[in-house]
Amino acid sequence: MTDALVERVRALRFAAARVSPLPLLVRGGILLTVLAGFLLAYPVQAFTARSLLALTVAAVLPAVGPRRIWPTFTALVTVGGWLLATFGFDRPPALWRLLAVATLLYLAHSLCALAALLPYDGLIDPDVVLRWLGRAGGVVLASAVLGVVLAWLGGVGGTDGSQAATVVGLLVAVGLSALLGWLLRRR
């Protein structure tokens, strides 16, 4: 039994010595992104020492296991915090906060997907991570612009503005579905 434990400790030390910095930085980015999403989603009144510790542990989980259920779990915890703040503490849903939480959820998801592909001990070209983050930044920027435009359309003209925003949103959804279908057939 002792020999097996010593062997496991040696294997863990050997694996830790081989970790390269870039996959570690991506996992650190996951931790920071998830934690920032928690801090934006939850109301300040819900923060105690115990809840902050629990949220920090929850933020560590997807960084350690991005291939497992933890990214989905932390996304649900973030959405739960948003719902708690909105319905439990009557915080009005501000557009900037909604866009920021959605952005952090998407970035955490995207970083988890990248971390799941990167081996711990691989020598990865930094351009791989930069291109990945550039694509994610493009998606975030396009989504934010579209969200602001739709919110503006919703506020123009009372109920007619809401109707216009609904129609524009529906057209965008149909257009994106058509684009995805075309991309799948193209393969």
Protein Blocks (a to p, Z undefined) as FASTA:
>chain_A
ZZmmmmmmmmmmmmmmmpcfklmmmmmmmmmmmmmmmmmmpcfklpcfklmmmmmmmmmm
mmmmmmbmmlmmmmmmmmmmmmmmmmmnopacdfklmmmmmmmmmmmmmmmmmmmmpcfk
bccdfklmmmmmmmmmmmmmmmmmmmmmmmmmmmggpjmmmmmmmmmmmmmmmmmmmmmm
mmmmmZZ
